[in-house]
Amino acid sequence: MKREGLNKNKKVITMLFTLFFFLLLFLLILRLGYLCISGKVDGINLKEFSNKRNTKKETLYALRGNIYDVNGDVLAQTINSYTIIAYLDPKRSEDSKVPQHVVDKEDTAEKLSTVLDMSKEKILERLNKNAYQVEFGSKGRSLTELQKEAIENLGLYGIDFITTHKRYYPNNSFLSYVIGYTKTEENDKIIGEMGIEKKYNDVMTGTDGYVEYQKDLNGYKFPNSNEIRKEKVDGNDVYLTIDSNVQMSLETVVNKAKEESGAQWIVAVVADAKTGKILGSATNPTFNPNIKEISNYLNPLVSYTYEPGSVMKTYSYMAAMENNPSWDTYNTTCYTAPYTIGDDVVSDWNKTGWGEISYSKGYTLSSNTCVANMIKNYLSKQKLLDYYKKLGFGSTTDIELPNEYAGKVNFKYDVEVVNAGFGQGITTTPVQQIKALTAISNNGITLNPYIVEKTVNSSTNEVTYKSEIKEGERVASIDTVNKIKDLMYNVVNGEQSDTTGYNYRLDGYDLIGKTGTAQIANPKTGKYYEGKYDYITSFAGMYPKDDPEVIVYVAMQRSYNSSVLPETVKTIVKDTAKYLGIFEEAPELNKEVVKYTLSNYKNKSIETVKESLSAKGATYVIFGNGNKVIDQYPNKNSIINTKNKVFLFTNDSVITMPDLTNYSVKEADVVLTKLGIKHSIEAIGYIGSQSLPAGTIITDDTTVILN
């Protein structure tokens, strides 16, 4: 009985174990099936987990496109930037004959302090941290190629660099408000924050690529293994209508004017009268986008709105002419004396007026009361308002720059209408003035100003966008245009006693224009400031008179020297006309100015190149005594004229210091950079002296200072 009981118990136990085994096997099969279907364990995707452990993915960073001027000169580019790191863990040097970590922290800190803008103590504080590696904060980031090279030459153990990219502006404050600047985000992505950098951010950004491959335990790619690769697409380049030669001259003149006038701000614009292209736009104060010490984030060209003053009389007269085609400004008169409108009185700048004078003389003398009479007799509120709006005032011009303001031209009451007629109580921007002036230079049809010439695929050089002249509506007849040109001519070239623009007279230059003086409104009280210098003075003009090629607009706020604005305008006119070959400053030379496209002279014999350039009548300078051209400036395909200098650099083995006196700052910088001469420029405009005499042999240790 006992044996039968034992056998029975064994059978039960065996059955239980068998049942348990099959139950466990069943659960394992269920689990395996689940894993096969879901591919997850505890919420972790096994395939992704495996790939992350065995697959490496490297980002191929797209380069941001460059910004160029119309001649192909670089205004903004992306360059390598470096972050210094120090390895502190001694384990990193195991099995290595050369130390791979910082060995002597005192010595390392002392030597690094000679290159980084950090004290030895601050550096040593970083090196004494308990970490595998350390960085050095903002002082250790954005290092240049020269700084990196200087650190490498110190021969320090355990020092390495992380390579990134940063935006670089080779001309510093040159055209800064138009170009703008960028910021670099934590993921090293460069984002435009102002100007063209912001407006064309998407165009210049490009698309990152990647390469993905299988790696071994040490992180190396398996030999002969496949890789998945998506190529990066670099951003497109942007070419501006800006001509750096015009811009450099403009900035030199504006900086000088700021210094001599003490004005709070100055803005100067030069535009092509037949296309609306902005050739130059300078302002002071300005900023260096490499440093970003910015006090004002508004671009004066498009974002400064202010009461323009008497330059608006040009458009008020045009409105009256258009609404009264037979009106003769020379033979109809207005009485100039304080003009009463309800409780308000409008006076002329001389307070008393000039008695009864012709409307044409009222224009050249810039009479406010003549404008009041003109609006009463030949215009109306609505007609004046409609005409201002047809010219583009009160609306953006849609120029390719961000944050353009529309200004304000609404007026309601009688006194507001009269004030608007001479440019008070309304606000405009400099670029709106340029657009309105094109109605005169383009025979009555407005042109939209523009500042981008084209965009180009940086990899293929394919033009992805090409600008076109954008005409607006006809706002004036040819007859009106000719009449207003005559009046503008008399402003500049009339008798001194009959005009406010006599000081702008420039013998030999057919300049026409209108002066402006506007009171400055106090934004807190709504009233005008009453100080001696509380005015915005301006000049809006063009040349030559009969067939204008260039438009000039200059304005300055609170100038302490009334002679500065006329001299500034005259210098701009002379410099621009000389560069563009519009007028000959010395007619007796009788040298024809011809435009031509520059060829590629690299790797050609110097004699062949000289013959080619001489045949074009070009002006060229040769650097070195070699027999072959190895570099040139401007670059090939640049459109220049026979007055422009062409620089040719030869294969001379000995580099000597050239004579750069009287060269522009830009020209001198180009020459020394091309020759590989270290230099520092402490000048604005043109070079007056150099620290090394011409002919001095240049060595690796030579640094030249230009003043």
Beta strands, then each sheet from edge to edge (+ up, - down):
strand 1: 40-41
strand 2: 44-45
strand 3: 55-60
strand 4: 67-68
strand 5: 74-87
strand 6: 133-135
strand 7: 159-168
strand 8: 182-184
strand 9: 190-192
strand 10: 209-214
strand 11: 227-230
strand 12: 237-240
strand 13: 265-272
strand 14: 278-284
strand 15: 333-336
strand 16: 339-341
strand 17: 344-346
strand 18: 355-358
strand 19: 445-447
strand 20: 452-456
strand 21: 463-466
strand 22: 471-474
strand 23: 512-519
strand 24: 535-543
strand 25: 550-557
strand 26: 595-597
strand 27: 619-623
strand 28: 629-633
strand 29: 639-641
strand 30: 645-650
strand 31: 678-681
strand 32: 703-706
sheet 1: 1+ 2-
sheet 2: 3+ 10- 11+
sheet 3: 6+ 5- 4+ 12+ 20- 21+
sheet 4: 6+ 5- 7+
sheet 5: 8+ 9-
sheet 6: 14+ 13- 25+ 24- 23+
sheet 7: 15+ 18-
sheet 8: 16+ 17-
sheet 9: 19+ 22-
sheet 10: 26+ 29-
sheet 11: 27+ 30+ 28-
sheet 12: 31+ 32+
end
